[in-house]
């Protein structure tokens, strides 16, 4: 997921995507632990996606706080 795609999401969609990505990361880590993971680099990709989602979420929070105050 690119940053442009993430910024186009609504706050509710952001939270849903973040929840899904975190559960996917948990599943990937579990598969890696029991040696069933085909592509270990997928873990890195998912972690970066989570970071992007959290960054955009925080940007939206700061924008909302600036508008209020």
Buried (B, 14 or more C-beta within 10 A) or exposed (E): EEEEEBEEBEEEEBEEBBEBBBEBBEEBEEBEEEEEBEEEEBBEBBBEBBEBBBEBBEEBEEEEEEEEE
